[in-house]
């Protein structure tokens, strides 16, 4: 039920992903697929909170927090599941976060400053696509 509510109500509040991540974190210990999907969804969940830190001086802080927490999480998951790897689609999607970040934080505010909502919209759409993908991965494994 939480997954469905998350898919339908994503545009309303990005912090709602925490409602999904908290119970899903318990499934990490069931198998490697859940651990991999939780890591992917956790990266998206953290990234989707970036618009809440909107001041220019917070730019570096949010990137460092994302990199530190998920580096530690990946290292921990590697200790539990030594052969865990992300799928090619997940790798491409996470690498796409870098491009999206540069566009949303640097390009759009400079060249399309009139449309102040546009960076937030791109965050929501990009993260929503990843959450929907994650939802289908979970449904496939059940």
N, C-alpha and C positions, 0 to 999 in steps of 0.2 A: 504494500500500500504506500509506503514512504517513497519508493522509487517512482510510482505513478504520479504521486503528488509533486514530486520533484520535477518530473518531466513537464507536467502541465503548468506548474507555477514558477518555472525558472526565472522568467522575466520579472517577477514581482520582487524577489529578494534573493540575491546571490548567497547570502549567509545560510540559507536553508539547506545547503549541501552538508552542513555539519550534522543535521538530523540524520542523514544517510550514513555519513562516515563513522559516527560514534558506534552504532551497533555493528556495522560492517567490519570494523577493526577486530571484532571478536572472531570473525571467520578466517582471518589471516592464518590461524594455526590449523585449519582443517586441511588445506591443500595448497599447492604452489600456485594454481590458477587464481584462487581467491587472493592470495598474497600479491600476485602480479597486478591483478585488477584493482586491488585496494591502493597499491602504490600509485598507479595511473590516476585513479579517481582522487587521491589525496593531493597529487600535484595540481590537478584541475581545481580542486576545492580551494587550495591556497592561492592559486593564480586568480581565481574568480573574485577573491577578496581585495585584489590590488586597487580597484577603483575607490575603495574606502579610504585608502591613504593617497590623497590627491595632491598634496603639497609637493612642490619641486624638491624640497630638501629631504623628502621621504623616499625619493626614487631609489637611492642606493640601499636604504634600509630594507625595503620590501624584497629587493632582489637577493640580498645577502640572507635574509630570513628564509626565503624559499630554497636557496641553494644549500644552506646549512642543514635545515631540518630534513630535507629529502635526501641529502647525501648520507646523513646519519641513518635515516630510515632504510635506505638501500643497503648500506653496510650491515645493518641488523638483519634484514631479510636474507642477505647473502650468507650470513652465519646459520640461519635456520634452514634455508634451501640453497645449498652451494651452487646448484646448476640453474638458478632462476635467471631468466632473461626476458626482456620485453619483446613483444612481437614487432615485426617490421612496421606495421601500421601505427602502433603505439609510439615507436621511436620517431617516426616521421611527424606524428602529431605533436609530440613534446618538443621536437626541434622547431616546429612551426610556431611554438609559443614565443621563441626568440624573435622571429620575424614579426609576429603580431605585436609583441611588446614594443618593438622599435616603431612600428607604424602608429600604434595607439598612443604612445607616450611622447613621441618626437615629431613624427610627420603630420598627423592629423591636427594637433594643437597649433602647429605653425602655419600650415597651408590651408586648413579649413577651420580656422578659429571661430568663424560664425556659427558653426554647428557644434556647440559645446557638448551635446548629447552623443555625438558620433563615437568618441572613444569608448564610452560606457556601453553603447549598443554593440560595438564590435567585440568587446569583452564578453558580453552576454551571449551573443550568437556563437562565438568560437568555443566558449566553454560548454554551451548547451549541446553542441554537436558531440563533444567528447563525452559528456554525461550520458547522452543517448546511446553512443557506442558502448560505453561501459555497462549500461543497462542491458543491452542485448547480449553482451558477453556473459553477464551473470545469468540471464535467462537460459542461455545455451548450456551452461554448466549445471543447472539444477535438474 
